[in-house]
């Protein structure tokens, strides 16, 4: 069992930055692929970024490449999402997730992740 707790959300002006953190419980954190998703009102949950556990491969949604950076600290059981150059369309609830897979084939699919955090709100004003 893995429990995930996100933090770091808030209100920021367009062009600003935020760093989200996701603290995980459990001794097997390093084995999990860790992903970030977001969901805006009336929209489906969408993939943002993933970093796998075994080899640290990283995957991004095209629209956030160059603006968002995912990283993990296995010693602290924490995964981060650094978000720069934020835009109003980035406004959403951001979720951390953990998946017991290593293949990059699955990273984009929410159903492949086994555990989810409660979400943290990010609001970007214009």
Beta strands, then each sheet from edge to edge (+ up, - down):
strand 1: 4-7
strand 2: 10-13
strand 3: 18-24
strand 4: 33-39
strand 5: 46-51
strand 6: 58-60
strand 7: 68-73
strand 8: 78-83
strand 9: 92-99
strand 10: 115-116
strand 11: 120-125
sheet 1: 1+ 3- 8+ 7-
sheet 2: 2+ 11+ 9- 4+ 5- 6+
sheet 3: 2+ 11+ 9- 10+
end
